[in-house]
């Protein structure tokens, strides 16, 4: 049978076309689509031995500087170069390795470069504490509570210990200080308020200490020997030790010959 009109082929196609189903283009990713990988190396170090580590540290790689400093610091003590350790840690800290600031604080606190420099130690601890290093926050609190190189301040010290506990520090120090201040609830409350202030703006937090902090102005790697800081003895309960009783010395008796009485002086009459 022939089509009556020339439009018959088009009519035939129009009947067939709706029967062909084209998948609709989705505008959404599947729910189970995997996340895009940022890095394929899994964060592995770029070095596999000490020589490579030294080469990367020489280029200023912050993580390499930190690991090399640790290697020197805890390696052979006879070959330890503390000036190099300080320089490497300064580079690492400036490059974003916050644990480097904590390690520098510990070096100056323990006096590995000479006499303990508590001012500089507190400065480095503060830098690390601002970067949420729990150990640094704890050490600040411990210094303040014990009066180690700074004026004792239970309120400020407990505040930093609270901050450290919230950051995951493994220590019983906060509980111990709370127990000591059990009969002074106003100080505990003040410490909790202060801890809230610190946590609200931790990157800019400062330490209220009775020691003026003078940041280091020496070039990196140069170690300044500070004058010894008087150590304040912590207030602890000590047993009373009685000194042994000592008998007073009795002077020896010396026999002297009797002294003759002087002759009377005649009285002059007018």
C-alpha positions as CSV (number, residue, x, y, z in Angstrom):
1,X,0.0,0.0,0.0
2,X,1.4,3.3,-1.0
3,X,1.2,6.5,1.1
4,X,-1.3,9.0,-0.1
5,X,1.0,11.9,0.7
6,X,4.7,12.7,0.5
7,X,4.7,13.3,4.3
8,X,4.3,9.6,5.0
9,X,8.0,8.9,5.8
10,X,8.1,11.8,8.3
11,X,5.0,10.5,10.0
12,X,6.5,7.1,10.3
13,X,9.6,8.5,12.0
14,X,7.5,10.6,14.3
15,X,5.8,7.4,15.5
16,X,9.1,5.6,16.0
17,X,11.2,8.3,17.8
18,X,9.2,8.4,21.0
19,X,9.9,4.7,21.4
20,X,13.7,5.3,21.7
21,X,14.5,6.1,25.4
22,X,17.6,8.4,25.9
23,X,18.9,8.4,29.5
24,X,18.4,11.7,31.3
25,X,21.6,13.5,32.2
26,X,22.0,13.5,36.0
27,X,23.0,16.7,37.6
28,X,23.9,15.0,40.9
29,X,26.8,12.8,41.8
30,X,25.8,9.3,43.0
31,X,25.5,9.0,46.7
32,X,28.2,6.4,47.0
33,X,30.8,8.3,44.9
34,X,34.3,8.2,46.4
35,X,35.9,11.4,47.7
36,X,38.6,13.0,45.5
37,X,42.0,12.2,46.8
38,X,44.3,15.1,47.6
39,X,47.5,13.1,47.7
40,X,48.3,9.6,46.6
41,X,51.5,9.2,48.7
42,X,49.6,8.9,52.0
43,X,51.7,11.6,53.6
44,X,54.8,9.4,53.7
45,X,58.1,11.2,54.3
46,X,60.1,12.1,51.3
47,X,63.2,10.5,52.8
48,X,64.1,6.9,53.5
49,X,67.4,7.3,55.3
50,X,69.4,9.7,57.3
51,X,71.4,11.1,54.4
52,X,68.2,12.0,52.5
53,X,66.8,13.5,55.7
54,X,69.8,15.8,56.0
55,X,69.5,16.8,52.4
56,X,65.8,17.8,52.8
57,X,66.7,19.6,56.1
58,X,69.4,21.5,54.3
59,X,66.7,22.7,51.8
60,X,64.6,24.0,54.7
61,X,61.9,21.3,54.7
62,X,60.1,22.0,58.1
63,X,59.3,18.4,58.9
64,X,62.8,17.3,57.9
65,X,64.3,20.0,60.2
66,X,62.2,18.8,63.1
67,X,63.1,15.1,62.7
68,X,66.8,15.8,62.2
69,X,66.8,18.0,65.4
70,X,65.1,15.1,67.3
71,X,67.6,12.7,65.9
72,X,70.5,14.8,67.1
73,X,69.0,15.7,70.4
74,X,68.2,12.1,71.4
75,X,71.1,10.5,69.6
76,X,74.8,10.1,70.6
77,X,75.2,12.7,73.4
78,X,78.9,13.0,72.7
79,X,78.1,14.2,69.1
80,X,75.2,16.5,70.2
81,X,75.3,20.0,68.7
82,X,72.7,22.0,70.6
83,X,73.3,25.1,68.5
84,X,72.3,23.1,65.4
85,X,69.3,21.6,67.3
86,X,68.1,25.0,68.2
87,X,68.6,26.3,64.7
88,X,66.7,23.3,63.1
89,X,63.8,23.6,65.6
90,X,63.5,27.4,64.9
91,X,63.2,26.6,61.2
92,X,60.7,23.8,61.8
93,X,58.6,26.0,64.1
94,X,58.6,28.9,61.6
95,X,57.5,26.4,59.0
96,X,54.4,25.4,60.9
97,X,55.7,22.5,63.1
98,X,54.2,23.5,66.4
99,X,55.8,20.7,68.3
100,X,59.2,22.3,67.5
101,X,58.2,25.3,69.8
102,X,57.3,22.9,72.6
103,X,60.7,21.1,72.2
104,X,62.5,24.4,72.3
105,X,60.6,25.3,75.5
106,X,61.7,22.1,77.1
107,X,65.4,22.6,76.1
108,X,65.5,26.0,77.8
109,X,63.4,24.9,80.8
110,X,65.8,22.0,81.5
111,X,68.9,24.2,81.0
112,X,70.4,22.1,78.2
113,X,72.0,25.2,76.7
114,X,73.4,26.4,80.1
115,X,71.5,27.7,83.0
116,X,67.7,27.2,82.9
117,X,66.0,30.2,81.1
118,X,62.5,30.1,82.3
119,X,61.5,33.3,80.5
120,X,62.4,31.9,77.2
121,X,61.0,28.5,78.0
122,X,57.6,30.1,78.8
123,X,57.8,32.1,75.6
124,X,58.2,28.9,73.5
125,X,55.6,27.0,75.5
126,X,53.2,29.8,74.8
127,X,53.8,29.6,71.1
128,X,53.1,25.9,71.1
129,X,50.1,26.3,73.5
130,X,48.5,28.7,71.0
131,X,48.9,26.0,68.4
132,X,47.0,23.6,70.7
133,X,49.9,21.5,71.8
134,X,48.5,20.0,75.0
135,X,51.9,19.2,76.6
136,X,52.8,22.9,76.3
137,X,49.6,24.0,77.9
138,X,50.2,21.6,80.7
139,X,53.7,22.8,81.3
140,X,52.6,26.4,81.5
141,X,50.1,25.4,84.2
142,X,52.7,23.3,86.0
143,X,55.2,26.2,86.1
144,X,52.6,28.6,87.5
145,X,51.3,26.3,90.1
146,X,54.7,25.2,91.4
147,X,56.3,28.6,91.1
148,X,59.0,27.2,88.9
149,X,60.9,30.2,87.7
150,X,57.8,32.4,87.8
151,X,55.6,33.9,90.5
152,X,53.2,31.2,91.8
153,X,49.6,31.8,90.6
154,X,47.1,29.0,91.3
155,X,44.3,30.7,89.3
156,X,46.2,31.1,86.1
157,X,48.0,27.8,86.6
158,X,44.8,25.9,87.0
159,X,43.2,27.7,84.1
160,X,46.0,26.4,81.8
161,X,45.7,22.9,83.2
162,X,42.0,22.9,82.4
163,X,42.8,24.0,78.9
164,X,45.4,21.2,78.6
165,X,43.0,18.6,79.9
166,X,40.4,19.6,77.3
167,X,43.1,19.3,74.6
168,X,43.8,15.7,75.7
169,X,46.8,16.0,78.1
170,X,47.3,12.8,80.1
171,X,47.9,14.1,83.6
172,X,46.3,14.2,87.0
173,X,47.6,17.8,87.6
174,X,44.2,19.5,87.2
175,X,42.6,17.1,89.8
176,X,45.5,17.6,92.2
177,X,45.3,21.4,92.1
178,X,41.5,21.3,92.4
179,X,42.0,19.2,95.5
180,X,44.5,21.7,96.9
181,X,42.1,24.5,96.4
182,X,39.0,22.7,97.7
183,X,38.6,25.1,100.5
184,X,39.0,28.1,98.1
185,X,36.1,27.7,95.7
186,X,36.3,31.3,94.6
187,X,39.8,30.6,93.1
188,X,38.5,27.5,91.3
189,X,35.7,29.5,89.8
190,X,38.0,32.2,88.7
191,X,40.3,29.6,87.1
192,X,37.4,28.1,85.2
193,X,36.3,31.5,84.0
194,X,39.9,32.3,82.9
195,X,40.1,28.9,81.1
196,X,37.0,29.9,79.1
197,X,38.6,33.1,78.1
198,X,41.8,31.3,76.9
199,X,39.8,28.8,74.9
200,X,37.7,31.5,73.3
201,X,40.8,33.0,71.6
202,X,43.5,30.5,72.0
203,X,45.6,31.6,69.0
204,X,46.2,35.0,70.6
205,X,46.3,33.7,74.3
206,X,48.8,35.2,76.6
207,X,50.1,34.0,80.0
208,X,49.6,36.1,83.1
209,X,52.8,35.4,84.8
210,X,55.0,37.3,87.2
211,X,57.9,37.1,84.9
212,X,58.5,39.5,82.0
213,X,58.9,37.5,78.8
214,X,61.5,38.9,76.4
215,X,61.3,37.2,73.1
216,X,64.6,36.1,71.6
217,X,66.2,38.6,69.2
218,X,69.4,36.6,68.4
219,X,69.8,35.0,65.0
220,X,68.5,31.5,64.7
221,X,70.9,28.9,66.1
222,X,72.7,31.4,68.4
223,X,72.3,30.3,72.0
224,X,72.2,33.0,74.7
225,X,73.4,31.9,78.2
226,X,71.0,33.5,80.6
227,X,71.7,34.4,84.2
228,X,70.4,31.9,86.6
229,X,66.8,32.6,87.7
230,X,66.2,32.2,91.5
231,X,64.0,29.1,92.1
232,X,61.1,29.7,94.4
233,X,60.6,26.7,96.7
234,X,57.1,25.3,96.2
235,X,54.8,25.5,99.2
236,X,54.6,21.9,100.4
237,X,54.0,20.3,103.7
238,X,57.3,19.3,105.1
239,X,58.0,17.4,108.4
240,X,59.3,19.6,111.2
241,X,62.8,18.5,111.9
242,X,64.0,19.4,115.4
243,X,67.7,20.2,115.8
244,X,69.4,18.1,118.4
245,X,69.8,19.7,121.7
246,X,73.3,20.8,122.5
247,X,74.4,21.5,126.1
248,X,75.8,24.9,126.5
249,X,79.5,25.1,127.0
250,X,80.5,25.6,130.7
251,X,83.6,27.8,131.0
252,X,86.4,26.1,133.0
253,X,86.9,27.5,136.5
254,X,90.3,29.2,136.9
255,X,91.7,29.8,140.4
256,X,93.3,33.2,140.8
257,X,95.2,34.6,143.7
258,X,93.2,37.0,146.0
259,X,93.7,40.6,145.1
260,X,94.7,42.9,147.9
261,X,92.3,45.7,148.6
262,X,93.7,49.1,147.7
263,X,94.8,51.3,150.5
264,X,92.2,54.0,151.5
265,X,92.8,57.3,149.9
266,X,93.1,60.1,152.6
267,X,90.4,62.7,152.4
268,X,91.7,66.2,152.0
269,X,90.1,68.5,154.4
270,X,89.9,72.2,153.6
